[in-house]
Amino acid sequence: MSDDPGTVVVTTGHTACLPCLRSLGSRGIRTVVAGDDARTPEFASRFCDERVVTPPHDGDLLAYRDALLGLAARPDVRTLVPTREEDAYLLARYPDLFDRYIDTVSPPRRCSAGSTTGSGWPARPSAPASRCRRRGRSARWTTGASRWS
């Protein structure tokens, strides 16, 4: 992997989007804001380098997934920050589609320290950070300071 942090796609629709944009943009990381409303305040942020209008996330979820996948497939995009439940669901539901293009972080499907649900997901709400694994096109995991600092 190069030292270039690449581009990060941030989805709109949640209060976490603007602080995320500020944090990434203030560190010089290029951001693409993806949202289904061209009038969203995030599109007006000075830390928004590019704006992409997507199909509505609450309409045709597969069309929305395909729009995010199209952004993920761009060679400059390194990861996607899911700010809504629908975004996290799509990354978890279709890891094989997204993992070939972007780096994502998620808990393992099975958790040996706790019981699992019938679907194989941990019964506890979250797994400790030490149990998470990095998925995607990057072969190395960076610990400690962010790789973008």
C-alpha positions as CSV (number, residue, x, y, z in Angstrom):
1,M,0.0,0.0,0.0
2,S,1.2,3.5,-0.8
3,D,1.5,6.3,1.7
4,D,-1.4,8.1,-0.1
5,P,-4.4,7.9,2.2
6,G,-6.7,7.8,-0.8
7,T,-10.3,8.9,-0.8
8,V,-12.9,8.1,1.9
9,V,-16.6,7.9,1.0
10,V,-18.9,9.2,3.8
11,T,-22.6,8.7,3.6
12,T,-25.1,11.4,4.6
13,G,-28.2,11.2,6.7
14,H,-26.9,11.0,10.2
15,T,-25.5,13.5,12.7
16,A,-22.1,11.7,12.6
17,C,-21.5,12.7,9.0
18,L,-20.4,16.3,9.6
19,P,-17.9,15.6,12.4
20,C,-16.5,12.7,10.3
21,L,-16.0,15.1,7.3
22,R,-14.4,17.7,9.5
23,S,-12.1,15.1,11.1
24,L,-11.0,13.6,7.7
25,G,-10.8,16.9,5.9
26,S,-8.8,18.6,8.5
27,R,-6.2,15.8,8.1
28,G,-6.0,16.4,4.4
29,I,-7.9,13.3,3.5
30,R,-10.0,13.6,0.3
31,T,-13.7,12.9,1.0
32,V,-16.6,12.0,-1.3
33,V,-20.0,12.6,0.3
34,A,-22.7,10.3,-0.9
35,G,-26.4,11.1,-0.3
36,D,-29.8,10.9,-1.8
37,D,-30.7,14.6,-1.4
38,A,-28.7,17.3,-3.2
39,R,-29.8,19.8,-0.6
40,T,-28.2,18.0,2.3
41,P,-26.0,20.3,4.5
42,E,-23.0,17.9,4.2
43,F,-22.8,18.7,0.5
44,A,-22.1,22.4,1.5
45,S,-19.3,21.5,3.9
46,R,-15.9,22.9,3.1
47,F,-14.5,19.5,3.8
48,C,-16.6,17.8,1.1
49,D,-14.3,17.4,-1.9
50,E,-16.9,15.7,-4.1
51,R,-20.7,15.2,-4.0
52,V,-22.5,12.2,-5.4
53,V,-26.3,11.9,-5.4
54,T,-27.3,8.3,-4.9
55,P,-30.7,6.5,-5.1
56,P,-32.7,6.8,-1.9
57,H,-31.5,4.4,0.8
58,D,-35.1,3.9,2.0
59,G,-36.4,3.1,-1.5
60,D,-34.6,0.4,-3.6
61,L,-31.9,-0.8,-1.3
62,L,-30.2,-2.8,-4.0
63,A,-30.0,0.3,-6.2
64,Y,-28.4,2.1,-3.3
65,R,-26.0,-0.8,-2.7
66,D,-25.0,-0.6,-6.4
67,A,-24.4,3.1,-6.2
68,L,-22.1,2.6,-3.1
69,L,-20.4,-0.3,-4.8
70,G,-19.7,1.9,-7.9
71,L,-18.0,4.4,-5.6
72,A,-16.1,1.7,-3.8
73,A,-14.8,0.4,-7.1
74,R,-13.1,3.6,-8.0
75,P,-9.3,3.2,-7.8
76,D,-8.8,6.3,-5.5
77,V,-11.4,5.2,-2.9
78,R,-9.9,3.3,0.1
79,T,-12.8,2.9,2.4
80,L,-16.4,3.8,3.1
81,V,-17.7,5.3,6.4
82,P,-21.2,3.9,7.1
83,T,-23.1,6.6,9.0
84,R,-26.5,5.0,8.8
85,E,-27.8,1.5,9.7
86,E,-28.5,0.8,6.1
87,D,-24.9,1.4,5.1
88,A,-23.6,-0.9,7.9
89,Y,-26.2,-3.5,6.9
90,L,-25.0,-3.4,3.2
91,L,-21.4,-3.7,4.2
92,A,-22.1,-6.7,6.5
93,R,-24.6,-8.3,4.1
94,Y,-22.4,-8.1,1.0
95,P,-18.8,-8.3,2.3
96,D,-17.7,-10.3,-0.8
97,L,-18.8,-7.4,-3.1
98,F,-17.2,-4.6,-1.1
99,D,-14.1,-6.4,0.2
100,R,-12.6,-6.7,-3.3
101,Y,-12.5,-2.9,-3.6
102,I,-12.3,-1.2,-0.2
103,D,-10.9,-1.7,3.3
104,T,-13.5,-2.4,5.9
105,V,-13.4,-3.3,9.6
106,S,-16.0,-5.5,11.2
107,P,-16.3,-8.0,14.0
108,P,-15.9,-11.7,13.1
109,R,-19.0,-13.7,12.3
110,R,-18.4,-16.1,15.2
111,C,-17.3,-15.1,18.6
112,S,-15.7,-17.9,20.6
113,A,-15.9,-16.0,23.9
114,G,-19.7,-15.6,23.8
115,S,-22.7,-17.4,22.5
116,T,-23.8,-16.8,19.0
117,T,-27.3,-16.3,17.5
118,G,-28.7,-18.7,15.1
119,S,-27.3,-16.6,12.2
120,G,-23.8,-17.0,13.5
121,W,-23.5,-13.4,14.7
122,P,-22.3,-12.8,18.3
123,A,-25.2,-12.6,20.8
124,R,-23.4,-9.7,22.6
125,P,-23.9,-6.3,21.0
126,S,-20.2,-5.9,20.1
127,A,-16.9,-7.7,20.0
128,P,-13.8,-6.2,21.7
129,A,-11.5,-4.3,19.3
130,S,-8.8,-7.0,19.6
131,R,-11.2,-9.5,18.1
132,C,-12.0,-7.4,15.0
133,R,-10.3,-8.1,11.8
134,R,-9.5,-5.9,8.8
135,R,-11.1,-7.0,5.5
136,G,-10.4,-5.8,2.0
137,R,-7.6,-5.2,-0.4
138,S,-5.0,-4.2,2.2
139,A,-2.9,-7.0,3.6
140,R,-1.7,-5.2,6.7
141,W,-3.5,-3.9,9.8
142,T,-2.2,-0.7,11.4
143,T,-2.4,-0.5,15.2
144,G,-2.0,2.5,17.4
145,A,-2.2,5.8,15.5
146,S,-4.4,6.0,12.5
147,R,-2.6,5.4,9.2
148,W,-3.9,8.8,8.1
149,S,-2.2,10.8,10.9
